[in-house]
Amino acid sequence: MEPVRDVPTLLARRAADQPDRSALVVLDAETTDVRSQLTFRDWDRRSDRVAGALVRRGVRQGDAVGLAFPASDWPGFAVAYLGVQKAGGVAVPLGPHQGENTAGRLLEHCRAVGVIRGGQRQVPTPGWLADADELLDGLPGPVWQRPYPDAPAQILCTSGTTGEPKAVVASHANLTYGLRSRPRPMAHSNLCLHAFAMGTNAAQRMLVGGLTAAPTMMIASSFDPATFAESIQAHRVGSVFVVPTMAVALVKADVGREHDLSSVVLFGSTAAALPPDTATALAGWMPTATIVNTYTSTEASPAELTMVFDAARPTAVGRPDRPDRLRVTDARRRCVPPGTPGDIWLRSDGPPRSYLDTPAPADGWIPMGDVGHLDEYGYLHLLDRADDLIKCGGLPVSTIRVEAALKAHPSVTDAGVVGREHATLGQVPVAAVVLTGRADRESADLWAFLGERLDRHELPASIRVVTSLPRTASGKVVKPALRSLLAATADSPATTPGSATTTVLAGLWSRVLAGVDPHENDDFFGLGGDSLSATHLARLVGERFDVEVPAGLAFAHRTLGEQSDWLDRDARQTGAATAIAPGIAGTSPSGLQEHLLTWMHQTDPPRDVGPICVGLRVNDDLDVELLERCLAELVARHDALRTRYHRGGLPWTASVRADLAAETTFLRAEPATARGLLLGEISRPFDWREGPLVRLVVVSIDKQEHLLALVIHHLAVDGWSFGVLLRELGEIYSARRCGAEPALAPAVPAAVVAAHERAQSEAQRGWWKAYLDGAPAAVAHLPGRRHANRYDAAALDVPLGDGADAAATACRTSAFVVAGAAWLAVLAAHSGAHEVVVLTPVPGRDRPEFDGAVGCLARSLLVRVDLSGDPTVRTVVERFRDGLGNVSGHQPYPFAEFASAVPYPVEIPFSRWSAQTHFPGLVSEPYELPHGLVWHWTLPGPDGGVPKLDLVAGRSDGQLLGRLTYNRNAFDVASARSLGERLRTVLAPRVDLDCRPSTIKP
């Protein structure tokens, strides 16, 4: 038999073969009763009448005709659909989900000549408007002409999930490709049930496919999980097709517990990826059913992938039967290797579809607009829509994966995730969820639940509870509408119950923790807080509520509710905040700076603490002369960058020079030599007595590639300052390049911050004297440490993995505290020390107006930690955490006075400032520089120190990166590496927190 390549002929053959068989059966919206049905004979005859009426109205070959029917009138829609095609026209379904504006734009774009309406739906029309019943009243027209296979048959509107919907044209040959009358598909079923919305691609595929399929198409005109399951049971349905949101709803409603679904032998899902947890639950209810996920799109059909659910690869959506059907490519359309994310393309041997007024691609390859990767066996795994994929600090975050994790929670009935702009990470995921029961209580464990299923960079920065999500008729979340919904509810206190204090405090948490939406029982550290952000929070709370707030507030009161109760019950009202001491710019360093200067002068010649530097790769046009002028403007703006230090009547004095500028070096190089030139310039020592203290090095490889290093002596800046400087340099450069004035707030001089610190620290002197009385000066008897009177730095990277994150959740603290405690446990097990003193820095900016201050303003906290009694890892974590909370409430303090009491503390610096470096306004990315380039000096006596553990929040995912910096004269590399391996072992994800470090062997 000749293959059929047009839709009307398919209907004619089926009507001749099985005239009295029901083609469509429509169920009542609220019951399992049959509302209406249509036989193949009636479908064929009625569509002939419609075709005749349309021809008499002047419809010609290729004319577009809109179809507007209510959701329950599938028979009327099916008759009109074939009637338009028999008249030579192009059917344009207007689904009940499409509003007047969308329908009007589609009809105008298609240049429709008129609209067939069922019921009284209001539809704007560019031409005539005819009621469906009116067209059926006439006589059949002349025998319709069989359409050409490549003639357009249908125009559908895409879902518009990421933007404006588009019109997609399908020819007759496209719609009929792959359909066969013998043997009839799905012969295992008498009924095939679906609830697809009229006018969607899934619904149209079912409508046309039903012309050749064995079962009758049964349609639920609306979807309710319980009614849908009851319909399966009542009619013994053999095949079921849904979109993933419907599948999720069936599982959440637990319909398999109360309904017999054993008749189902095929359960198909289409339009999006089926969440693995959902597929697993369905397989449990229907053990004899084949669960299939179909991956295609309105534009790509008939190109598609189908995948029988496989628990061994639950996220796979299919594997092509031939390698020329699927590609995953980079931006240049080059195929990428397995495991590498890329753009997904599908191809079919069938005639392709095209956008209206746009030719179909000549090579047949259709871009899916999705990002995914192939595994080693050729299976495709979706990451996300290309427009929806979130780049959080450079790492991809799949909204599909995050949504699946959210939906796996028993209290979440629906979830949607989008990206939100973030100042340093680029974007962070934010989520909206629909919950069962009492939203404020049942979601209390949601963060911990997600923490077990998602990586740290995938965790939503905010989760908002909503009553429903904006979805298309095919069940896909409309991402632009979801972003608007989240923006509209950004200030809503609905998920933050309690007093007015709680609501305001929640806003401060959100500000400090990158936009999280906390509940009363959320833990500050469980939401990603750490010691630095805890200090920041305390400062903001004191400013907002006008009270004295200890810096250790988050350590003493960890949940939002506890902090709110403390503010309402115990906080001492103090009236206006303490006035800032005016200070004399440049004449008096801050506490840390004073300590550094004193420490540097303990040897002759003075040793040099060296610079802080940051590297960038700029892949953009860079005006180096303009950049030099902008840097000079930046130096003139901040007094700390124009300070010089020299001996005087005291060991040192400091003064600000108005004429002190930055040193700039611009070089050109080939790619092979560029890095060496850059490192050579960075390594040159500073003259910190005379200045300048700022050096900019730019090595240009070509017009679009430059290596840039900003190097500043530590006496002038701390880590926090670099974030301020890069942001301001970018803003000045962007403004000057456009001929505009940069819009920067007035700078707060570093000397003003230092003067404020001195005024506030006097009251803490007595407490610190008592606290450090009897503290150990060093970690004594450390095996492997050699006698050394000179310090030469060496560094060893220690990959920490995600063990710190897992332990932090279990111990209700931060990953920094866990990693630091693990290092203390290693030292205790290695040395037998019963107590150590930890030195760790905090930003030192305890007023909001100091955030933009540049200088060496950080403070170093000295924390005594008891390691006696061979404690467990958990115990060391708790002791270190509590010690941090104790000392945080007693700053600022005169650190330089007490540092000499503990000359060799255990140094555990923690920084986030270097995690996401970029040059605002230019295409740029971090460029890794060596650590400790100029750390070489003579010691006043034998080295009694231990390796320093530098902890840095990862550039992209926030996961901790570790580095041991040690004196190569005091430790050989094998000893340092052994300590690093012990640390990694203690932080292994599956290590028992209640074990003793002395029993853990690397």
N, C-alpha and C positions, 0 to 999 in steps of 0.2 A: 504494500500500500504506500502511495506517495506520502512523504512526510508533510504535515500541515504547517504552514508558516504564516498563518494569520488567525486572529482570534475568532472572527465570525464563523470560519469553516470548522474550527474545533467544536463550537456549539452546535452547528448544523449536523455534524457527524454524530455527536453524542445524543442529540434529540432523535435522530433516526435510529440509533442503536438501542437506547433505553428511554423512550419518550415519557414514560410514567414514573420514572425513578425521581425521587426528590433530589434536586441539586443543592438547595439551601434550606436549612431549617433554622428559624430564629427563635430563641428562648425569651420568655418574659424576663423583664429586668429584675424582678424581685423573687421569682419562683423558678421551679424547674419545668414549668409548663411550656408547651410549644405555642408561640405567639402567632407565627406565620410561616409559610413555606412556599417553595417554588419548584415545579418540576422542570425537567429539561425541555419538554414540549412547550409549556407555557412561556418559558424564558425565550425560546426561539421565536414563537409566534408574536408575543408582545413586543419584542425588540424589532420585529419586522414592521409593526404598526408605528412605532416611534421613528424608525428610519424613514418611512414614507412621509410622516408629518414633517420631519426635519427637512427633507428634500423639497417639500412644497414651501417651506419657509425660506428656502434659498441657501441652505447649507451646502457648501461645495467641498470638493476634495481638499483636505488639509485644514479646514476651518476648525478652530478650537471652540468647544462648547463646555461650559461649566456645569457641574453636577452638584446640587446642594440638597442633601437629604438628611432627615433626622437619623440618629444612631440606630433606631429600631427598624427602619425601613430598608433593610438589605435587599428584599426582592425588588422594590421599586428602583433602587440604585443599580442593581445588576441589569435590569431590563434597559434602563436609560444608557448605561455604559455600553452595552452591545449595540443598542439602537444608534448611538452616535457613530460608532465604528462602521456599522453597516451602511450608514449614509455617507461614508467617506471622510467623516470628521475625526477630530482628535478629542478624546475624553479628558476633561480636566476635573478630577474629583476635588471637591471642597469639603474636607472632613468637618464633622460637627465641632471639632476642637478648634477650628480656625475662625477667628473673629472676623468682623466685617472689614477691618483695615487690611489684615493679611489676605483675605479672599479678594478684596478689591485690587490690591497690588498685583496679585497673581493673575487675575483676569485681564488686567490692563497690560501686564507684561506679555501675556500670551496672545494678546489682540483677539480675545474671545468675541465671537459674533453674538452670543447669547448665553442664557443659563436655563437649565431644566431644574425645576424646584419640586421637591416633595414636601408636603406639609406647608407651613406658613413661615418658613425660615426667611429672615431678612438678609438679603445678599445684594450688594451693589453690583450693577451689571452695566457693561458698556454697550449692550445691544438689547435684544428682546428678552423677555422673561416669560417662560411657559411652565404651567403646572403639568406634572407628569401625567395625571389623569386625563387632562385635556388632550395630550398627544396620543393617548391610547384610544380615544373615542373615534378617531378617524379610521379610514381604510388603509390596508397595507399599500405601500408604494410599489413602484416597479421593482423587480428582482434586483437586489443590491449587487453591485459589482465587487468581485473579490479583490480586496486591497492588495497592492503590491507589498511584498514582504518588508521592503525597506521604508515603506510609508509610515509616518508617525502615527501611533495608535493612542498614546497616553502621555499626559504631562503631569508629573507629581511635584509637589513642593517638598524640599528637604526639611528635616526636623528643625534646623536652625538652633541647635544646641549651643553652638559657639558664636553665633552671629546671625546675620540676616538670612532667612531661608532663600534657597535658589530653586529655579524651575528646571526639572530634569525631563528630557524627552526620551521615550522608549518607542522603538518601532515594533511592528507586528512580529517580525522575525526575532527580535529581542525577547518579547514576552512569551513566545511559543518555543524558544530554544530549549531543547532537552526534554520537552513534554512528549509522552508517548501514550497511545491508547492500548497497546498490547505489549507486554502485560500491564495492567493498570497498577499504578503506584499505590502503596499502602493497602494492599489486598488483605492484610491481616485485620483490617478494621471495617466495621459497617458505618461508624460515625467518627468524624474528626472534629473535635471541639476547639474553638479559639475565641478570644475576646479582643482581637485587634480592632483598632479604631478605623472606621471607614476613611479611605483616602490616604492611609499610610502605605509604605512599600510592602510591609508584611501582609497587610490585608489584601492588597492587590495581587500579591503572589498567591495567596490562598484562593482568591476569587478565580483567577485564570487557571491555576493548577487544578482547581476542582472540576474543570471541564474534562479532565482525563483521569483523575484519581478515582480509585475504587469506592472509598467511603463518601457518604453525604457530608457536606460541610455544615456543621452545627455551630451557630454563632451566638455567643452571649453578648447581648447588646450593651451590657454594662458589666463591670467586674467587681464582685464581692467574693472574698476568699471562701467563705462558708458556702454560699450559694453555688459557686463554681464547682467546689468539691462535691456538693450534693448532686449537682447535675451529672457529674462523672459517674457517681454511684447509681443514680436513678436510671440513666439511659445506657449504662454499661459501655461507656465510651472507650474505644480502643486506642485512639491517637489524640494527643493533646498538644497544642502549641500556645506558648505564652511569650511575653517579654520578661527579662530578668526581674523587674520590679514586681511583677505578678508572682513569679516563683518565690521571691523573698517573702511576699505577703502570705502566700500559702503556708510557708514554713513557720513564720511568726505566729500565724493563727492556729498552728498545730492541727491542721485539718486531717492529717493522716491518723490522728488518734480516734476521731469520731466518725470517719467516713471510710468506706471500703473503696479503695482505689486499685484493687487487684486486677480490674479489667484492662488497665492501661498497659499497652505493649510498646508504645512509642511516646516519649515525652520530649518535645522539642522546644528549644529556646532560641530566640533570635533578637537582633537589634543591638545587643551589647553582650559583654562577657558575663557568663553565669557565675556568681560568687561560689567558690569551692565549698564553703560550709553549707550553702543552700543545696548544691547538687548532691552532697553527701547525705543530707537529711532526706531528700526526695528518693534517693536510691534505697534508703531504709524502708520507706513506705511502699515502694513499688519494686520489689526485688526482681521481678521478671521483666521489668520495662527497660528498654534501651533509652538512655538519656543522652540527647544530642544537642550540641550548641552549634548554631550556624553563624558564621562570620561573613557579613557582606555589608552593602550600603545601598542607598537609593541610587547613587551614581554608578556603582560597580556591577550590579546585577546584570547578567547571570553569573559573573565571576563570584565565587564564594569558596569558603572552606567549611567543612563540617567535621565535628569532632565528637566521637562517643566519649562521654565522661570517663576519665581514667584517674583513679585515686592516686596513682603513682606520679601523674603530672597534672594536677588539678587546675593549673592556670593556663594550660595549653588550649588554643582554640582551633587547632587543626594542622594538618600536613598535606601539601598538595600531592595529587597523584602523579604529577609530572613536574620537574624542576622549573619549567618555563611558565608556571602558573603563579609563582610567588617570588617576590624580591624584597629584601630589606637593604636599603641603600643609605649612603651619606648624602650630604647636600648637593654633591655633584653627580648623583645617581649612580655611584659606584657601589657594587655589592659589598657589604661588610661581613666580617667573619662571624661565626656563631658566638653568641653571648654579647655581641656589641649592639647597643640600641641604634635604631635607624628608622627611616621612613618606610612604611609598608606600601607595597604596590601589588595589585592583583591583576590577573589577565585571564581571559576565557577565549575559547575558540568561537564562542557565539558573538553575534553582532553587539557592539558596545552601545551604551547610552551616551548622551551628551547633554551639556547644559544648553538651554534654549539660546538660539542664535550663535552657538559655538560649535565648531565641528568636533566630532569625536577624535580622540588621539589616533594618529595613523598607525602606531605600533601596537595598539590595543592595551597598553599598560595603563591602569587606572590608579591614581594616587588615593589612598584611603583616608588620608588626613590623620592617620594614627601613627604612634611610635611604638615599636616593639622589637623583639629580638628572636632569633632562632636558637634552639638548643642544638646539642651535638647530633641529635637524631632527626633534625629538620622540622621539628614542631615549632609553631609560632606561638609566642607568648606576648600578649598585649601589655604595654606599659600605660598608655593613655592616648587620648586625642592629642594631636600635635599642639593644638591651641590651648589645651588644658594642662599639659605636662608642666609641673612646677619645677623650677630650678632653684633649689634651696642651697645657697652657698656653693653652687656649681654641681651639686649632686641632683639627679633626677628624682622627683617624687611622683609616683603614679597615684592619681586620684582614684583610679579603679581599685588599687590595692588598699588604700586607706579607707575607702567606702566599704569594701568587703570586710575589713577588720571591724569597722563600726557596726555593720549589720550583723556581725556574728555575736554581738552582745545581746543577751536575752531581753533587755529592756528597750533596745533600739529597733523600731519598726521600719524606719527609712533614714537614709543619710545621703548627704551631698557634700562634696569637697571642692573648693576652688583655691587658687593662689591669691595671696594678698601681698602688696608691695612691702618690702622691709628695707630699712636703711642700709644694713650691712650684708644681709644674706641674699638680697635681691628679691626673693619671694619666700613666703612661708605658707604652709597649708592651713586653711581655716575650714571649719566644718559646721554644718547645720544638721541636727538630728530631730527625728520625731520619736517620742518616747511613749511607752505604755505607762499607765498608772501615774503616780506622783513623780513628776520629772525631777523635782529637787532632791528626792531621796534615792530613787532607784538608779540614778546615774552616778551615785557617789563613787563607785569603784571603776568608773569608765576609764579614767587615766591609767590606773594600774592594769586594767584589762588590755588596753592598747599597748602599754609598755611591754607586755609579754609577746605581742604579735608584730610590732613594727620597730624598725630601726629608729634611732633617736631623731634623725633629721626628718623622718616621716610623721612624727607625732604632730597632730594639729596644734597650732599656737592658740587657737580658740575653738571652743565647741559651744554652739548656741542651740537652744531648744526652740523649735518652731512647731506650729500645728500641722503644716504640710509643706512640701517642696514643689517648686514650679517644674512641671514635667510636660513633655510633649505627649501627643496622643500615643506614640510608640513607647512611652515609658521612660524616655531619656530625660535627665535633668537639664533644664535650660540654664546653662552656666551664667550668661549675662544677667538673667533674672535672679539667680541665686546670689550673685555678687551684690545686686541692688538690695535684695532682702537682708543680707548680712550687714550691709552698710546701714540700712534703715533701722536695724535692731541693735546697732553697735552700742548705743547708750542705754539699752533696755536693762533694767535690773531683774528681769524675770527669772534668770538663772542664778541670781545672787540674793536669796531671801534673807530677811533679817532687818536690822535697824538701818537708819540712814547712815550711821557710822560704817556699817558693813558695806553698803553700796559705794561710798566714797573710797573706802579702803580697797575694795575690789578693783576700782579704777587705777589705783596706784600699783597694785599687783600687776595689772595688765600692762601698765607702762614699763615696769621693770622687767617683766618676763615676756617681752616681745608679743604682747597681745593676747595672752591666755585669758579665758573667761572663767574665773574661779568660783567654786561653790564654798559654802561655809566650812565644810569639813575637808577641803583640799589642803594638802601639805605644801608649804612653800618650796621645800627642796624636792618634793615629789613632782612638782611642775617644772623642774629645771633650774631652780634657784641654786646659788652657791654663795660663798662668803662675800664675794665682791658685790653681787646683786643684793645681798642682805644688808650690807652697809648702805648701798644706794637707797634701798627701801626705807631704812630707818631715817635717813636724811629727809626724804620726801614726806614721810608721815609726820615728822616733827614740824616741817614747814607748813604742811596743809592743815594740821590740827592745832598748831601753835602750842605744842607741849614739848617737854624734855623727853626725848626718846633715846634709850640706850642703843648703841650700835648693834648689840646682840639681840635685838627684839625678836628676829626670826628664829634664833636659836632657842630662846626661852619660851616663845609662844609660836608654834610652828604652823598652826592652821589659821585660816582666815577668821573663823569664828573665835578662836582663842585671842587673836590680836584685837579683834573688835571688842570683845569683852574687856580686855585689859585697858583699851582706850576709854571705854565708857565707865569703868569702875575704878581703875587704879592710877591712870595717868595724872601727873601733877600739872595743873594749869599754871603757866608762867607768864601769861600776857604776851607782850611783844617779844619777838626773837632778839637774841643778843645782837647788839650793834656790831658792825664790822669795824675793826680797828683800821684807821686809814693807812698806817705804815708809811715808810719812805722807800720808794721804789729802788730796788737793787742794792740796798745796803745791808740786809740781813737775810741770809739763806734760811730755808725751812729746816725742819728736824733731820730729814733724811740727807739733805744736801750738806748740812753741817757735819753730820756723821761721816759722809764720804770725804769731805775735805780734811777732816781730822785724821781719818784712816789713811788717806793718801800721803799725809805728811809724817807718818810714823817711820818712814825709811828715808834714807838719803842716798841717791836722789829719790824724790817722791815717786811712788808708783802711780799708775794711771788706771782708773777703773774702766776707761775706754768708752766707746760710743754705743749708741743704739742705732740700728739701721734697718731699713725696710727696702725691699726690692720689688719692682714692678716690671712687667712686660707690657708695653703699649703697642697695640696693633692698630694704629690710627695715624692720621696726619698730626705731627707734633711741631709746633712753632717754638723752637728752642730759645730764640731770642725773647719772645714774649714770656716764655716760662721763667727765664732768668729775671725779668723785670717783676713778674708776679711773686717770685720768691723773695726778692728784695722788699717788696711791699709787705710780705708776711713777716719778715724779720723785723721790719720797722714797727709792726703792729704789736709784737710780744717782747716785753723787756727781758725775759729769760734768755732769749736767743741773742741778745746784745750785751751779755754780761761777761766780764773777764775776772779772773781770780789770781791773786798774787800775794806774796809775803809782805807783811808790814810790821807794825808794832806787835800784833798778834801773829799766830801762825799763818793766818791768811786774812785777806780782805777781799771784798767783792764790789765792783762798781759797774754801772751801766753806761755804755758808750753809745751815743746817738749815731755815730758814723760807722759802727761796726756792721759789716754786711756779710752775706753768705759767700762762701767760696764755690764757684761753679766750674765744672769741667765738661766740655762737650767733645766727644771723639767719634770718629767713623771707623768701622771695622767690618771684616768679613765674618760670617757666622761662626767659623771655626775659632776665631781669636777674640770674639766680643766678650765672652765671659771672663777670660783671663785679664783683659784690660780693665773691666769693671772691678774685679776683685783687687787688682793692683792699686786702683785709686781709693778703694774703701780702706785698704790696709795702711795707708799713710797716716802716721800719728797726728793728733791735733796739738797745737800749742795752746793749752787750756789757760795759760797765764795771760796771753795777749789776744787770743782769738784769731780768726773767727771760730765759732763752735758749730757752725752749720756748713755742710758740704753737699752739694748736688752734683751727681755724676750721671751723664746721659751718654750712652754708647748707641749710635744709630747704625743699624745694619742696612736698612733701606728706608724709603720714604714712609713705609707702612709698618716698620718694625723697629722698636727702640727698647733698649734695656735702661732702666732708670733706677737709681739708688739715692735715697735721702738718708744722709748719715749725720747724726747730731750727738755731741758729747753728752754723756749721762748727767753731767752737772747741770745741763740746760733743760733736759726733758726726762719724763718717765714714759712708761708704755702708754698710759692714757692719753698723753699729749699727742702721740702720733696720729691717733684717730682724729683729733681736732685739727691738726696741721694738714693732713691729707684732704680732709673735707674742705677746709678753708682755702687751701691752695687750688683745689679744683673749682671752687666757686669763683675765686678771683680770676683764674685763667678763663673760665667760660664767659664771665661777664666782659673782661677786657677784649676777648676775641670778637665779641659782638659790639664793641664800642660802648659798653654800658658800665655803670658803677656797680661794684659788688654790693649786695645787700647783706652786710654782716653786722651783727650786734656789737656794741663797744666791747673791747677786750678788757678782761679783769687782769691787772698786773699780777705776776707771780708774787711780788713782794707784799701785796695786799693779803693774799692767801696766807703767806708765811707769817705776817704780823697777826692775823686772826688766830692762827694755830698757836703761836706763842702765848697770846692772851688767854686762850682756853686751856692750855696744857698745864699751867701752874698748879691747878687744883688736883691734878692726877699724880703729882710727884710722890706724895707720901704712899699712895696705894701701890705704885710700882716698886718703890723701895722695899716695902714689906713683901710683895709678891715674889721678887727675884732674890730675896735673901736666902742664901744657901743653895741656889740653883747650880747645877753642874756646868762648868765652863766649857766642857767638850764631851764627846763620846770617847771615853777612855778604853784602852785595851782592844782596839779594833784590829783583828787579825788581818794581815796583808798590808797594813799601812807602814811605809818605810820612813826613815828619818829624812826630812827634806827642808832646806832653807830657801828654796826658790819655788815659785809657782809658775808652771807652764800648763795652760789649759788644754784639755783634750775632751772630746764629747763622744757619747755613745747613745744612739737612738734606742729606745726601749718601747717597742709596739705593745700597747696595753690592751688592745681589743675592746670588747664590750663588757668585760667582767666587772669593771667599776660601775657601769650603769646598772647592771643587774643587782649588785650588792647595795648600791645607793637606794634603790627602790625598797629592798628588804629592810634596810636600816633607817629609812626615812631621813636621808641626808643627801648631800650632793656627791657627785662622782669625784670632785676634787678632794673632799674629806676622806672618802674611801681610799683613793689612790695614795694620799699623803699618809694615812694610817697604815696602809700596807707597807709603805717604805719604812715607817717607824718599826713595824713588827719585824721586818727583815733585819734592820739594824740591831734590834734587841736580841733576836735569835742568833745573830752573827757575833755580837760583842758581849752579850750578857748584861747590857746596861739596864739599870732599874728606873732611870728617869732621863729624859732628854729635854732640851729646849729647842723649839722649832721657831725659825724666823720665816715669816711669810708676809708679803706686802698686801696693803689695801690702797684704794685710790687716793685717799687723803683729801677729798673734796666733799666736805660735810655740809655744804649749802648749795642749793640748786644753781645760784648764779655763778658758782665756781666751776661748773661743768665745762665751760669753754676756756678755762685758764690753762696756760701752757707753762710748764716748768718741772723741776724735779720736786714734785709735791707729794709723791706717794709716801705712805707711812709703813714702817716695818713693825709688825706685831711679834712679840716674843711670847711664846706659848709653852708653858711647862706641861709635859705629858708623863704621867706615871705608867711605867712599863713593868712594874714589879709583879711577882706572882705568876710568871709564865702565862700571861693573859691570852685569851682567844682572839682571833681576828676581829670578831664582833665587839669584844670589849675594848680593844685598841681604837676602833672606829668611834665608839661612844665616848671614850676618854678624850680623844682628839677633838671631836665635835663639841663636847661640853667645854673643853679648854678654850676653843675659839670663841664660843659664846661668852665665856667669862671675861676674856681680855678685850673683846670688841666693845664692851660697854665702858671702857676706860681709855678712850682716845678722844682727842690727841694727847700725847704725852711727850716729855723731853727725851726722846729715844737716844740721842747722842750721849746723854749722861749715863745711861744704863747699858749701852751696847758693850762697853769695855768689860762689864761683869760677866758676859758670855761671849768671849772672843771667837769661839768656834761652834755656833749653833748649827742645827740641822736645817739647811736652807731648802725651802719648798716654795719657790715662786709659782704663781699661777697667773696667767694672762689670757685675756680674750682679745686684746686690742689688735694683735697681729693676725687674727684668724681669717678675716675677710678683707684684706687690703685691696684697694682699687683706687684709680684716679677718677674722681667724679667728672663726668662730661666727656670722657674718652673711653674707647674700647680698650680695656686693660684687664690684667689678671696678676695674681701674686707671682713673684719670681724668687725662688728659694735662694737664700744666701747662707754661707757657712756660719757656724756659731762660734763665738769667742775668738775672733780673728787676732785681737791684740791683748789677750789676757796673759801677760808675762810680767812678773815682778819679783823683787827680792822680799823675803819675809823677815820680820824682826826676830823670829825664833823658829823652832821646829814646827812644821805644819801639824796642827792637831785636828784638822777638819775632816769631814766625810764628803763623799761625792754629793753634789747638789742635784736635787731632782727638780728639773724644770717641767712644769705641766702647762700645756697650752690647749685651749679649746680648738678642735679641728676646724679647718677652714670652711668645710662644707656641712658636716653633720653634727658639729658640736662635741664629737667624741674626743676624749682626752688623748693627747699625744704626749709621750714622755721622753725625756732626754737626761741622761746622767752626765754632768760636767765634773771632771775630776782633775786633780793635779797629777800629771804623768810622772812627776818626780817622786810622788808619795805612793802611787798605786800603779801596778803594771796593768796592761790591758786585760789580762786573764782574770785578775781579781775584780776589776770593774765589771767585766762581762758576767762573772759569776753572780755578783750582786744584782745585776739587771735581770738575769734569768730567775733568780729567787723571787724578785718582785713580780715578774710575769706569772710565775707559778702561783703566788698568793692571790693574784687577781684573775686567775683562770675562772671562766664563767661557772664551772661546776664544782668549785672548791667549797667545802663546808665552812660557813662563816664561824661555826662553833669549834673549829679545830684550832690547835695551837701552832703558831708559825714555826716553832722549833721542830715540829714533826714533818713539815713540808719540805721536800727535797726537790730541787730543780731538775 
